[in-house]
Amino acid sequence: MPSRYIHTKIKIREDGKRVFKPTIYPKIPLKDSDIFIYPRFGDRLDNLAVKYYDDVSLWWIIAKANGLDAAHIGLEVDKQIRIPIDINPILNRLKDIAF
């Protein structure tokens, strides 16, 4: 399983500790291939990422597409969310931003 930090740069602080620099995720435009779902009770961003992408670390794609952050890992059952299906362009833009 690839890490979501694979493209994140590392910074050495003055005290010598290594830390990750913040990652700026790309905007995710609406596409015809996107699907819309109503989450079921107990659905979370991470388990939807496994279901649709077979990779738990890609939860951030669903979050970014829906204007959510890590604090919203649990989803409301009455609020429709968008699942981007064609994620290769998103991942390529992330690589371009990170380097």
Backbone bond lengths (Angstrom), bond angles and torsions (degrees), N, CA, C in turn:
res aa  C-N    CA-C-N  psi(-1)  N-CA   C-N-CA  omega(-1)  CA-C   N-CA-C  phi
1 M - - - 1.441 - - 1.527 108.19 -
2 P 1.327 117.70 122.23 1.458 119.71 179.39 1.527 111.16 -70.21
3 S 1.301 114.69 147.40 1.459 120.38 178.73 1.513 110.31 -84.34
4 R 1.336 116.60 144.54 1.462 118.61 176.39 1.516 110.96 -71.52
5 Y 1.330 117.62 -9.46 1.459 122.04 179.13 1.526 112.62 -94.83
6 I 1.312 117.94 6.37 1.463 121.26 -175.45 1.541 111.77 -58.88
7 H 1.320 117.66 -31.67 1.466 121.09 -178.46 1.524 112.61 -103.94
8 T 1.322 116.84 9.29 1.458 121.15 -178.33 1.523 110.06 -87.86
9 K 1.319 115.73 130.50 1.465 120.23 179.56 1.525 110.22 -77.05
10 I 1.316 115.51 151.61 1.461 121.92 178.84 1.520 108.40 -106.76
11 K 1.310 114.68 139.84 1.458 121.84 -179.61 1.523 107.92 -118.89
12 I 1.329 117.08 140.73 1.458 122.10 175.38 1.534 107.78 -99.07
13 R 1.337 115.83 119.19 1.459 119.98 179.84 1.528 110.08 -76.53
14 E 1.319 115.68 170.04 1.467 121.21 179.19 1.523 112.62 -59.50
15 D 1.335 116.41 -31.15 1.462 119.70 179.73 1.525 112.51 -82.81
16 G 1.334 116.95 4.02 1.456 122.08 176.71 1.516 115.01 90.10
17 K 1.327 117.81 -5.42 1.460 120.23 179.87 1.524 110.47 -77.39
18 R 1.327 114.11 142.69 1.469 120.55 176.28 1.518 109.18 -90.67
19 V 1.327 116.30 133.24 1.464 122.06 178.01 1.526 108.81 -136.48
20 F 1.332 115.27 154.42 1.452 119.85 175.70 1.520 109.85 -79.57
21 K 1.326 116.11 138.85 1.459 120.20 171.74 1.528 107.43 -75.76
22 P 1.327 117.99 152.35 1.469 119.50 178.98 1.529 110.77 -61.28
23 T 1.317 115.75 142.53 1.454 121.72 177.32 1.519 108.87 -99.45
24 I 1.316 116.42 126.88 1.453 121.93 175.57 1.528 106.63 -97.36
25 Y 1.325 116.03 109.26 1.454 119.93 -177.85 1.520 110.39 -78.60
26 P 1.337 117.20 145.28 1.465 120.04 -179.04 1.531 111.70 -71.24
27 K 1.330 115.34 155.70 1.462 120.13 173.01 1.521 107.70 -66.43
28 I 1.316 115.55 150.23 1.464 120.22 -177.91 1.527 108.07 -118.96
29 P 1.336 116.43 99.81 1.461 119.26 -177.61 1.530 111.68 -70.02
30 L 1.312 115.56 152.83 1.453 122.51 176.10 1.524 108.78 -66.94
31 K 1.337 116.52 135.31 1.468 121.71 178.13 1.518 109.42 -131.27
32 D 1.320 115.50 157.08 1.465 121.10 177.95 1.528 112.16 -61.80
33 S 1.328 117.67 -26.25 1.459 121.36 -177.99 1.532 113.03 -79.44
34 D 1.341 117.85 -11.92 1.463 121.15 179.60 1.527 110.26 -63.92
35 I 1.324 115.09 149.06 1.459 119.01 173.41 1.520 108.50 -117.30
36 F 1.310 115.92 157.86 1.455 122.22 179.68 1.521 108.23 -121.97
37 I 1.329 115.50 133.17 1.459 120.58 -179.05 1.524 109.71 -133.81
38 Y 1.312 114.54 160.96 1.456 121.76 166.48 1.519 105.47 -105.07
39 P 1.326 117.68 117.85 1.464 119.27 -179.40 1.528 111.20 -60.79
40 R 1.322 114.96 149.51 1.464 120.86 173.13 1.524 108.64 -88.70
41 F 1.305 116.50 161.73 1.455 120.95 178.74 1.532 108.82 -55.75
42 G 1.328 116.69 127.88 1.460 121.95 179.17 1.515 114.11 94.80
43 D 1.346 117.93 -10.94 1.462 119.38 176.79 1.520 109.78 -64.97
44 R 1.326 114.63 141.90 1.463 122.05 177.43 1.520 107.63 -133.28
45 L 1.328 115.17 164.42 1.469 119.61 179.53 1.523 111.28 -59.12
46 D 1.317 117.54 -40.48 1.459 119.94 -177.01 1.526 112.31 -67.49
47 N 1.342 118.02 -40.41 1.469 116.48 -179.55 1.532 112.11 -76.25
48 L 1.323 118.15 -25.70 1.467 119.53 172.45 1.528 110.93 -69.75
49 A 1.331 116.62 -35.20 1.473 119.83 176.76 1.527 110.44 -63.44
50 V 1.310 116.91 -39.19 1.471 120.08 176.83 1.526 109.72 -65.69
51 K 1.322 116.70 -44.37 1.468 120.96 -177.87 1.533 112.43 -62.50
52 Y 1.344 116.66 -44.78 1.466 119.96 -173.60 1.526 114.13 -95.34
53 Y 1.340 118.02 -25.89 1.464 120.79 -176.00 1.528 113.05 -119.35
54 D 1.326 117.15 -8.52 1.463 122.20 -176.80 1.530 111.45 59.60
55 D 1.346 115.44 32.06 1.471 121.10 -178.25 1.527 109.34 -155.51
56 V 1.312 116.56 110.09 1.458 121.70 -177.07 1.532 112.26 -62.78
57 S 1.332 117.88 -28.91 1.460 120.94 -176.22 1.529 113.55 -71.82
58 L 1.323 117.55 -8.53 1.468 120.47 -178.99 1.529 112.82 -94.69
59 W 1.324 116.99 19.18 1.469 121.50 178.09 1.527 111.25 -58.17
60 W 1.330 116.25 -30.23 1.466 120.86 -176.45 1.521 112.44 -63.92
61 I 1.342 118.09 -25.02 1.469 120.66 178.95 1.527 109.59 -65.22
62 I 1.325 116.01 -46.39 1.467 120.12 178.58 1.527 110.00 -65.48
63 A 1.319 116.30 -40.95 1.467 120.49 179.28 1.527 111.00 -61.89
64 K 1.324 117.28 -48.55 1.467 121.42 -178.34 1.531 111.10 -64.35
65 A 1.332 117.12 -39.66 1.460 121.18 -179.64 1.528 112.33 -64.67
66 N 1.340 115.92 -22.57 1.460 120.29 -176.66 1.515 113.80 -113.87
67 G 1.332 116.85 9.98 1.457 120.36 178.30 1.519 113.32 67.16
68 L 1.326 116.80 31.25 1.463 122.04 179.86 1.518 109.64 -104.91
69 D 1.322 116.98 163.16 1.461 121.07 174.14 1.526 108.62 -124.74
70 A 1.328 116.44 -177.05 1.463 121.03 -176.30 1.529 112.30 -60.35
71 A 1.310 117.94 -23.92 1.463 120.77 179.12 1.528 111.65 -70.81
72 H 1.315 117.66 -14.71 1.464 122.45 -178.53 1.525 112.13 -104.71
73 I 1.321 117.56 35.19 1.460 119.10 -177.33 1.529 111.52 -62.70
74 G 1.340 117.36 -33.70 1.458 120.88 172.96 1.515 109.08 -83.39
75 L 1.322 117.65 142.02 1.461 121.14 -173.01 1.521 111.75 -113.93
76 E 1.322 115.72 149.36 1.460 121.95 177.64 1.530 109.18 -81.61
77 V 1.327 116.29 133.53 1.465 120.20 -175.81 1.526 113.36 -71.74
78 D 1.326 117.96 -20.29 1.459 119.80 -178.28 1.529 113.15 -98.74
79 K 1.334 116.83 7.87 1.465 120.41 -179.51 1.532 109.80 -114.41
80 Q 1.323 115.70 117.43 1.458 121.48 -179.38 1.528 110.41 -66.46
81 I 1.324 117.04 138.77 1.462 120.43 176.06 1.524 110.29 -125.69
82 R 1.313 113.97 156.14 1.469 121.94 -179.34 1.517 109.23 -99.64
83 I 1.328 116.04 134.82 1.457 122.48 175.51 1.527 107.75 -114.68
84 P 1.333 118.75 107.28 1.460 119.74 174.53 1.537 109.20 -67.07
85 I 1.307 116.45 130.96 1.466 120.32 -178.20 1.526 111.50 -97.85
86 D 1.320 117.88 -40.57 1.469 121.86 178.86 1.531 108.24 -85.53
87 I 1.341 117.03 88.04 1.466 120.17 -172.69 1.530 114.09 -94.86
88 N 1.318 118.70 -9.82 1.471 119.54 -179.50 1.528 113.27 -58.77
89 P 1.331 119.82 -44.08 1.476 118.48 176.44 1.530 112.39 -61.89
90 I 1.322 117.48 -34.15 1.466 121.52 178.49 1.521 109.86 -64.99
91 L 1.322 116.58 -47.27 1.466 121.09 -179.68 1.523 111.53 -65.23
92 N 1.333 116.55 -36.22 1.470 119.72 177.56 1.524 111.29 -66.60
93 R 1.348 116.83 -39.49 1.471 119.64 177.21 1.524 110.69 -65.50
94 L 1.325 116.98 -36.07 1.471 120.25 177.16 1.526 110.14 -61.86
95 K 1.329 117.45 -42.57 1.465 121.13 177.32 1.528 110.98 -60.99
96 D 1.346 116.11 -43.18 1.463 120.31 179.89 1.525 112.22 -62.86
97 I 1.323 116.51 -39.82 1.463 121.61 179.81 1.523 110.87 -68.66
98 A 1.337 116.07 -40.47 1.463 120.82 -173.62 1.530 112.63 -72.73
99 F 1.316 117.29 -24.09 1.464 118.29 -175.87 1.494 112.66 -110.71
